[in-house]
Amino acid sequence: VIRAAEAELLVVRAVGEGGPAWHAVPASAARITPLTSLDLTRGSARVEFDHVPGERLSALADADADADAIVRTLLAAEAAGIARWALETAAEHAKVREQFGRPIGQFQAVKHLCAGLLVRAEKAAAATWAAARETTPLTAAVAAALAVDAACANAEECIQILGGIGFTWEHDAHLRLRRALTLRQLLGGEGALWRAVTDAAAHTAGEWRPRLELPPEAEEFRADARAAAASVAGLDPAEQRRRLAPGGWAAPHLPPPYGLGAGPLRQLVVEQELRAGGVRLPDLTIGNWVVPSLVAHGTDAQRERLLMPTLRGELTWCQLFSEPEAGSDLAALRTRAVRQEDGRWRVDGQKVWTSSARTADFGILLARTSPEKPKHRGLTYFVVDMRHTPGIEIRPLRELTGDAVFNEVFLDDVRLPADAVVGAVDDGWRVARHTLGNERVHMADSSPTGPAVQRLLHAPGADPGALGRLVADEHVLACIDLRTTLSALDGLDPGAGGSVRKLVSAPHAQRVAACALELCGESGAVYEGIGREAGHAVLMSRCLTIAGGTTQVQLNVVAERILGLPRDPQPASEKPQPASEKKA
């Protein structure tokens, strides 16, 4: 028992004739034997009772069912603090400790370790916050498992980053590791923590999602949103989008006339009412990226021609950014666009990994217009008519699944009109990265992996520990989403949660797919029936840690932009040339 030797009063759960009950027992009445604790800062003791007096605590008569959840939540909060301390200590050390002539935080291996500490600390904080907000057996079990796991792993890796100093008695790192390990053992050990999550989830009806409670002022927006939903009730989704878009209901975050100019609160009310009314608008996919850029940087003619048809779902888009030598690093783009005497642009180059290129009506193209300018400068953002522009050749790329969703796009003497430029010439990087200040906010109350985790939870033969990890990550993604939404409602910065979300969701989806295939047994070796479905999901999931920026690049970004670690060394080809060499 933690700190029993220091206590004056012990709260004890005992089972009598009337069943379990809680009692207050004077510490002096018990036999307390101090023990040497793994945690040097908090002692432990063995406590024995032999016909000792105790006062029954009627105020705790109904606490028996909640006691375990409360204890897990409290210990999770402590563990989350350890995880955060380890993160901050390691990151600060990585900024100032130098080896091989530079800070160790500039080495990618150290950056990735620090970014991993951040991901675990954010998961622990989000899960513990949710458990404190609504303490249930499931929320508490998830919080304890994730936070204690984060505390142990972060303390261990903090020592690794600290190096020799971290292994000394004088440094506090070992005290945090000892506390984390002690917490884990008090809760039954690593395996027991994850099995507790599985057990709690199995006894929780339906899919657990955090509740979003909007303030009373949300009600003023409901009537109009409800009427909009009713006006398209029963129509197919494509027709619903076509009818709602002109009134701004398909994109309420946009300024009029394309949206409602709605703030975060009104956006959430609109989403709630549309869903309640059975409205499921088809996703615009790449159009979701195009529309904000056109609203902010497009000409009146471009907006008139492209925006409303896109919002109605009549125009589809593809993205012509990535190239064979420029994936995550768009600064390496080689596709050239040269202005001609007649004002048009001649474009030559190759794009790759372009989804929907064969079916899209338009594409957004980044091309280099000023090759003498470094990095992202000198890029221009163009709109390309994919159906009627000569010189475009599209070749399907067969993926490892056997499908052909991606494409190579070859641009050979393609001529684009002068009005194909969006924004200023050479300012394409800023246009491409643009998001409106009044950014879209959504409830995120569903998950693509949620139903799969639910099915796995009730599948025979599943490993309870592995399932516990899947349930916990599914749960914590919902918590991160809710915290991000609430931050938007309060006008606050979303913090690190949004930045680390992909680093949680992508490997989580891969593990869900792998677990489903494993449960197929020998049937998983046959690419038919359930084996085909599970096998295809595993193969397809490999793209999740590549598409939209590889996990490794994302770890670098998180380490540099959130933790403030030094940026990677500048390649020699990009370093400013000394004046003496230029003259030579």
C-alpha atoms as one frame of an Amber mdcrd trajectory, in Angstrom:
protein
   0.000   0.000   0.000   1.441   3.361  -1.057   2.444   5.579   1.879   0.601
   3.436   4.401   3.386   3.993   6.935   2.762   7.761   6.792  -1.033   7.600
   7.091  -3.150   8.275  10.152  -6.351   6.851   8.690  -6.834   3.988   6.244
  -9.845   3.621   3.938 -10.408  -0.106   3.570 -12.745  -2.165   1.423 -13.908
  -5.223   3.346 -16.499  -7.903   2.702 -18.939  -8.701   5.500 -22.335 -10.301
   5.896 -23.974  -7.451   4.024 -21.498  -7.640   1.167 -18.576  -5.320   0.368
 -18.379  -1.999   2.187 -15.875   0.771   2.842 -14.523   1.449   6.328 -12.273
   4.002   8.007  -9.625   2.271  10.125  -7.066   4.058  12.349  -3.599   3.293
  11.034  -2.450   2.606  14.580  -4.845  -0.342  14.767  -3.328  -2.120  11.773
  -0.041  -3.985  11.511   2.017  -1.913   9.061   5.358  -3.239   7.824   7.411
  -0.753   5.755   8.846  -2.202   2.549  11.688  -1.064   0.309   9.928   0.451
  -2.671  11.073   0.565  -6.276   9.820   4.161  -6.147  12.367   5.910  -3.921
  10.215   9.014  -3.458   7.098   7.275  -2.198   7.253   4.442   0.283   5.193
   1.275   0.356   4.123  -0.981   3.178   2.371  -4.244   3.874  -0.859  -3.675
   5.839  -2.520  -6.449   7.851  -5.777  -6.349   9.802  -6.719  -8.704  12.628
 -10.035  -7.892  14.288  -9.408  -4.146  14.177 -12.134  -1.543  14.776 -13.449
   0.394  11.797 -16.163   2.900  11.025 -18.425   2.037   8.123 -18.511   4.919
   5.626 -22.118   5.289   4.515 -21.143   8.108   2.146 -19.221   5.542   0.105
 -22.008   2.972   0.041 -22.375   3.248  -3.732 -18.710   3.840  -4.508 -17.751
   0.221  -4.997 -18.572   0.175  -8.693 -16.730   3.451  -9.336 -13.671   2.951
  -7.151 -11.580   1.127  -9.737 -12.343   3.716 -12.435 -11.499   6.592 -10.095
  -8.199   5.022  -9.048  -7.225   4.332 -12.658  -8.045   7.909 -13.647  -6.001
   9.384 -10.798  -3.001   7.191 -11.552  -3.362   8.008 -15.250  -3.116  11.713
 -14.447   0.106  11.113 -12.550   1.491   8.967 -15.358   0.584  11.591 -17.966
   2.612  14.100 -15.967   5.623  11.793 -16.010   5.301  11.366 -19.772   5.204
  15.149 -20.225   8.219  15.696 -17.936  10.243  13.130 -19.869   9.301  14.782
 -23.164  10.267  18.278 -22.038  13.499  17.116 -20.402  14.618  15.140 -23.446
  13.714  17.871 -25.952  15.505  20.602 -23.997  18.603  18.420 -23.665  18.548
  17.668 -27.401  18.621  21.397 -28.168  21.761  22.170 -26.163  23.824  18.968
 -26.028  26.376  18.994 -28.860  28.146  16.068 -30.465  30.033  15.925 -33.765
  29.915  19.695 -33.939  26.160  20.228 -33.738  23.201  19.812 -31.354  22.111
  16.201 -31.090  18.546  17.348 -31.764  19.600  18.025 -35.335  20.199  14.318
 -35.926  17.121  12.691 -37.410  17.348   9.657 -35.127  17.075  11.899 -32.054
  14.315  13.979 -33.653  12.258  10.873 -34.238  12.739   9.713 -30.655  11.606
  13.117 -29.355   8.621  13.201 -31.700   7.633   9.752 -30.457   7.742  11.079
 -26.897   5.389  13.882 -27.951   2.928  11.493 -29.596   2.739   9.321 -26.480
   2.446  12.328 -24.166  -0.415  13.760 -26.244  -2.233  10.426 -26.258  -1.851
  10.167 -22.489  -3.097  13.715 -21.933  -6.109  13.325 -24.236  -7.202   9.999
 -22.743  -6.767  11.210 -19.163  -8.680  14.411 -19.926 -11.552  12.343 -21.301
 -11.582  10.060 -18.255 -11.649  13.028 -15.883 -14.438  14.585 -17.951 -16.561
  11.429 -17.902 -15.256   8.662 -15.657 -16.490   5.254 -16.798 -14.850   1.821
 -16.705 -13.846   2.219 -20.368 -12.521   5.783 -20.250 -10.581   5.020 -17.070
  -9.126   1.774 -18.410  -7.990   3.473 -21.617  -6.500   6.419 -19.740  -4.564
   4.180 -17.363  -3.239   1.924 -20.119  -2.156   4.728 -22.451  -0.792   7.045
 -19.763   1.182   4.390 -17.893   2.532   3.030 -21.174   3.560   6.572 -22.144
   5.161   7.210 -18.755   7.294   4.057 -18.911   8.282   4.399 -22.563   8.981
   8.128 -22.344  11.058   7.768 -19.187  13.118   5.026 -20.831  13.685   6.998
 -24.034  14.388  10.181 -22.099  17.287   8.346 -20.448  18.423   7.175 -23.887
  18.453  10.741 -25.234  20.202  12.065 -22.118  22.918   9.462 -22.616  25.367
   8.841 -19.799  24.021  11.645 -17.621  20.605  10.000 -17.720  22.064   6.830
 -16.223  23.471   8.604 -13.190  22.038   8.577  -9.667  22.180  12.369  -9.544
  19.804  12.970 -12.465  16.068  12.840 -11.761  15.332  10.670 -14.800  15.595
   7.415 -12.861  13.137   8.726 -10.265  10.518   9.211 -12.987  11.238   5.791
 -14.448  10.904   4.195 -11.014   7.593   5.977 -10.415   6.271   4.923 -13.840
   7.259   1.282 -13.353   5.680   1.293  -9.899   2.405   2.647 -11.258   2.378
  -0.072 -13.900   2.879  -2.821 -11.357   0.257  -1.406  -8.992  -2.238  -1.735
 -11.844  -1.313  -5.357 -12.502   1.420  -4.995 -15.100   1.457  -4.187 -18.794
  -0.636  -7.131 -19.956  -3.307  -6.557 -17.328  -3.645  -2.893 -18.322  -4.463
  -3.724 -21.942  -6.730  -6.636 -21.021  -8.680  -4.273 -18.755  -9.366  -2.059
 -21.778 -10.680  -4.999 -23.777 -12.888  -6.150 -20.911 -14.331  -2.665 -20.355
 -14.993  -2.212 -24.071 -16.728  -5.586 -24.314 -19.113  -4.497 -21.556 -19.802
  -1.065 -23.070 -22.906  -0.944 -25.247 -22.311   0.399 -28.750 -19.330   2.385
 -29.973 -17.959   4.787 -27.385 -17.518   8.331 -28.637 -16.938  11.439 -26.524
 -19.948  13.690 -26.140 -19.947  17.163 -27.644 -22.225  19.467 -25.684 -22.819
  22.811 -27.376 -23.639  25.970 -25.396 -27.212  27.385 -25.268 -26.457  30.023
 -27.903 -26.207  27.233 -30.463 -30.003  27.003 -30.512 -30.396  30.208 -32.525
 -28.868  28.448 -35.540 -30.889  25.230 -35.401 -34.170  26.199 -37.045 -32.626
  27.298 -40.355 -30.278  24.314 -40.455 -33.134  21.932 -39.715 -35.202  23.489
 -42.500 -32.319  23.086 -44.945 -32.020  19.413 -44.041 -35.774  18.912 -44.427
 -35.720  20.503 -47.891 -33.573  17.671 -49.277 -34.828  14.778 -47.146 -35.106
  11.529 -49.072 -33.006  12.653 -52.043 -29.870  10.811 -53.086 -26.630  12.306
 -51.683 -25.475  13.819 -54.985 -28.787  15.639 -55.423 -28.670  16.783 -51.803
 -25.319  18.436 -52.450 -26.526  19.994 -55.708 -29.506  21.626 -53.993 -27.825
  22.699 -50.760 -24.700  24.268 -52.277 -26.308  27.450 -53.713 -27.592  28.398
 -50.261 -24.182  27.934 -48.629 -25.195  24.826 -46.670 -22.692  22.509 -48.379
 -19.730  24.556 -47.115 -20.947  26.769 -44.253 -17.385  27.730 -43.274 -16.831
  29.593 -46.550 -17.758  33.261 -46.937 -20.955  34.101 -48.860 -22.051  33.444
 -51.529 -20.223  30.096 -51.417 -20.938  29.418 -47.755 -22.610  30.962 -44.743
 -19.567  32.682 -43.259 -20.292  30.525 -40.224 -18.066  30.462 -37.181 -17.165
  27.209 -35.416 -20.366  27.026 -33.359 -22.727  27.499 -36.283 -20.739  25.024
 -38.382 -21.214  22.348 -35.742 -24.937  23.051 -35.460 -25.317  22.779 -39.241
 -23.442  19.479 -39.248 -25.551  18.107 -36.404 -28.841  19.044 -38.058 -27.861
  17.801 -41.509 -26.849  14.444 -40.063 -29.983  14.236 -37.966 -31.982  14.890
 -41.133 -30.291  12.061 -43.022 -28.129  14.319 -45.198 -24.857  12.698 -46.268
 -23.082  14.937 -48.765 -20.555  13.255 -51.087 -17.019  14.326 -50.252 -15.276
  16.755 -52.601 -11.885  15.043 -51.944  -9.258  17.224 -53.700 -11.939  19.862
 -54.167 -11.744  20.496 -50.424  -8.192  21.791 -50.961  -8.954  23.681 -54.154
 -11.957  25.679 -52.983 -10.258  27.662 -50.160  -7.371  28.589 -52.466  -9.747
  29.834 -55.161 -11.836  31.779 -52.658  -8.765  33.538 -51.284  -6.570  33.915
 -54.368  -8.697  33.300 -57.455  -9.913  36.012 -59.807 -13.594  36.878 -60.028
 -13.767  34.994 -63.328 -12.130  31.891 -61.834 -14.449  31.901 -58.854 -17.503
  32.379 -61.054 -16.495  29.561 -63.393 -15.233  26.975 -60.911 -16.415  27.423
 -57.337 -20.153  26.834 -57.351 -19.991  23.941 -59.865 -17.386  22.323 -57.597
 -19.500  22.832 -54.484 -22.511  21.362 -56.306 -20.416  18.293 -57.095 -20.492
  18.892 -60.844 -16.723  19.348 -61.216 -14.099  16.965 -59.875 -10.416  17.668
 -59.289  -7.006  16.035 -59.146  -3.760  17.327 -57.682  -0.683  17.653 -59.890
   1.991  18.266 -57.259   4.187  15.186 -56.677   6.925  14.259 -59.132   9.395
  11.366 -59.428  12.033  13.457 -57.613   9.659  15.505 -55.459   7.305  13.717
 -53.096   7.155  15.155 -49.597   9.804  17.676 -50.688   7.927  19.864 -53.147
  10.847  22.294 -53.138  12.464  19.894 -55.621   9.765  20.318 -58.294  11.157
  20.256 -61.842   8.067  20.723 -64.022   8.654  23.996 -65.901   6.168  26.632
 -66.968   7.500  29.298 -69.343   5.516  32.378 -70.319   5.117  32.759 -74.083
   4.924  35.938 -76.144   1.151  35.576 -76.509   0.735  35.505 -72.714   0.088
  31.786 -72.520   2.245  29.362 -70.537   4.117  26.396 -71.965   4.332  23.544
 -69.445   6.641  20.524 -69.672   7.232  17.898 -67.028   5.985  14.794 -65.279
   3.707  14.292 -62.287   3.140  11.055 -60.396   0.881   9.497 -57.729  -2.023
  11.526 -59.081  -5.331  10.067 -57.918  -8.374  10.411 -60.203  -6.372  11.962
 -63.048  -8.321   9.918 -65.615 -11.723  11.055 -64.349 -11.080  14.584 -63.060
 -12.451  17.613 -64.869  -9.714  19.931 -63.613  -6.343  19.676 -61.929  -4.337
  21.988 -59.718  -0.747  22.190 -60.892   2.397  23.482 -59.219   5.123  24.287
 -61.733   8.436  26.111 -61.541   8.267  29.490 -63.267  11.513  31.004 -61.932
  14.199  28.303 -61.688  16.765  30.802 -60.449  14.822  31.244 -57.208  15.517
  28.755 -54.389  13.279  26.165 -52.768   9.556  26.961 -52.702  10.022  30.351
 -54.277   9.497  30.488 -57.981   6.547  28.070 -58.014   3.236  29.063 -59.580
  -0.215  27.575 -59.023  -2.215  26.779 -62.177  -5.679  25.414 -62.938  -5.588
  22.826 -65.731  -8.548  21.635 -67.803  -7.849  17.896 -67.747 -10.417  17.013
 -70.399  -9.719  19.547 -73.145  -6.030  20.469 -72.891  -3.749  18.961 -75.579
  -0.398  17.523 -74.539  -1.554  15.698 -71.402  -0.868  11.950 -71.313  -2.164
   9.910 -68.379  -0.826   6.438 -67.598  -2.363   4.329 -64.818  -0.038   3.014
 -62.116  -0.886  -0.433 -60.839  -0.572  -0.572 -57.074   0.532  -3.499 -54.930
  -3.153  -4.336 -54.395  -3.600  -4.817 -58.131  -5.821  -1.734 -58.372  -4.948
   1.314 -60.468  -6.042   4.438 -58.605  -2.821   6.440 -58.999  -1.526   7.750
 -62.292   1.509   9.205 -63.986   0.752  12.423 -65.844   3.067  13.596 -68.619
   2.883  17.236 -69.692   4.423  17.722 -73.135   4.249  21.203 -74.649   1.026
  21.871 -72.759  -0.291  25.388 -73.380  -2.220  27.037 -70.563  -4.044  30.352
 -70.924  -2.847  33.372 -68.966  -5.915  33.187 -66.743  -4.960  29.679 -65.583
  -2.696  31.236 -62.931  -4.196  31.402 -59.436  -2.691  34.155 -57.301   0.558
  35.830 -58.255   3.239  34.318 -60.455   5.976  32.700 -58.315   3.658  32.711
 -55.281   2.179  29.265 -55.848   3.516  27.723 -52.653   1.596  30.199 -50.517
  -1.559  29.625 -52.579  -1.236  25.852 -52.251  -0.807  26.025 -48.493  -3.651
  28.459 -47.957  -6.466  27.674 -45.568  -9.055  30.235 -44.658  -8.809  31.878
 -41.267 -12.406  30.758 -40.741 -11.355  27.154 -41.160 -13.737  24.253 -41.345
 -14.691  22.719 -38.009 -16.422  19.373 -37.735 -17.576  16.959 -35.086 -15.394
  14.011 -36.143 -17.847  11.702 -34.403 -17.174   8.755 -36.658 -14.062   6.819
 -37.567 -13.222   4.706 -40.612 -11.702   2.075 -38.313 -14.382   2.213 -35.606
 -16.692  -0.484 -37.027 -13.714  -2.772 -37.692 -12.520  -2.477 -34.089 -16.046
  -3.255 -32.893 -16.113  -6.422 -34.996 -12.691  -7.508 -33.751 -13.779  -6.981
 -30.168 -16.329  -9.769 -30.487 -14.308 -12.048 -32.765 -13.388 -15.458 -31.318
  -9.697 -16.094 -30.797  -8.596 -12.469 -30.626  -5.728 -11.669 -28.266  -7.169
  -9.476 -25.460  -3.940  -7.530 -25.036  -3.630  -6.685 -28.726  -7.315  -5.764
 -28.864  -6.863  -3.492 -25.865  -4.259  -1.487 -27.743  -6.575  -1.139 -30.752
  -9.520  -0.056 -28.608  -7.337   2.440 -26.747  -6.026   4.074 -29.915  -9.519
   4.184 -31.424 -10.736   5.853 -28.255  -7.876   8.344 -28.017  -8.313   9.463
 -31.629 -11.867  10.434 -30.733 -10.558  12.293 -27.688  -8.004  14.200 -29.773
 -10.729  15.141 -32.253 -13.019  16.398 -29.519 -10.277  18.451 -27.878  -9.485
  20.022 -31.263 -13.157  20.845 -31.839 -13.566  22.375 -28.390 -10.429  24.463
 -28.911 -11.919  25.820 -32.130 -15.158  26.675 -30.333 -13.194  28.606 -27.715
 -11.012  30.343 -30.290  -7.894  28.620 -28.987  -4.927  27.109 -30.746  -5.574
  23.370 -31.214  -2.154  22.580 -29.773  -0.112  19.545 -30.681  -3.065  17.154
 -30.805  -4.014  17.914 -34.383  -0.399  17.705 -35.529   0.164  14.252 -34.072
  -3.184  12.810 -35.144  -1.923  11.283 -38.385   1.010   9.776 -36.507  -1.555
   7.907 -34.400  -4.274   7.163 -36.950  -2.158   5.753 -39.796  -0.317   3.004
 -37.862  -3.517   2.323 -35.925  -5.408   1.580 -39.138  -2.557  -0.686 -40.251
  -2.717  -2.645 -36.991  -6.503  -2.981 -37.246  -6.157  -4.461 -40.735  -3.352
  -6.797 -39.632  -5.391  -8.050 -36.671  -8.380  -8.798 -38.910  -6.186 -10.825
 -41.270  -4.612 -12.777 -38.410  -8.034 -13.806 -37.133  -8.801 -15.306 -40.546
  -6.314 -18.076 -39.820  -5.589 -20.283 -42.824  -8.420 -18.604 -44.741  -6.249
 -15.488 -44.814  -3.830 -17.262 -47.142  -6.560 -17.514 -49.792  -7.352 -14.337
 -51.709 -11.054 -15.099 -51.853 -14.027 -14.366 -49.618 -13.080 -13.103 -46.163
  -9.428 -13.752 -46.960  -9.557 -11.388 -49.922 -11.286  -8.659 -47.923  -8.805
  -8.877 -45.058  -5.773  -9.308 -47.298  -6.722  -6.358 -49.481  -7.154  -4.188
 -46.381  -3.658  -5.080 -45.140  -2.079  -4.386 -48.520  -3.984  -1.137 -48.979
  -3.070   0.069 -45.483   0.600   0.314 -46.436  -0.134   3.592 -48.230  -1.405
   5.247 -45.059   2.063   5.952 -43.671   3.210   7.268 -47.077   0.359   9.302
 -48.581   0.123  12.952 -47.614   3.668  12.950 -46.234   5.519   9.916 -44.934
   5.546   9.137 -41.240   9.268   9.849 -41.112   8.868  13.309 -42.635   5.955
  14.005 -40.287   8.149  13.071 -37.319  10.727  15.592 -38.511   8.068  18.276
 -38.887   6.663  17.634 -35.408  10.127  17.678 -33.831  11.119  20.933 -35.511
   7.900  22.931 -35.508   6.368  21.862 -32.203   9.349  20.874 -30.064  11.677
  23.473 -31.562  14.527  21.107 -32.377  17.119  22.394 -34.872  16.260  21.985
 -38.532  18.176  19.508 -40.673  21.498  20.797 -42.012  21.132  22.721 -45.250
  22.288  20.687 -48.274  25.529  21.971 -49.764  23.763  22.725 -53.059  21.420
  25.144 -51.277  23.970  26.963 -49.107  24.713  30.558 -50.107  27.898  30.670
 -52.148  30.686  32.824 -50.657  31.339  36.017 -52.599  34.960  34.984 -53.264
  33.802  31.769 -54.958  31.215  33.617 -57.029  33.917  35.909 -58.446  36.185
  32.972 -59.144
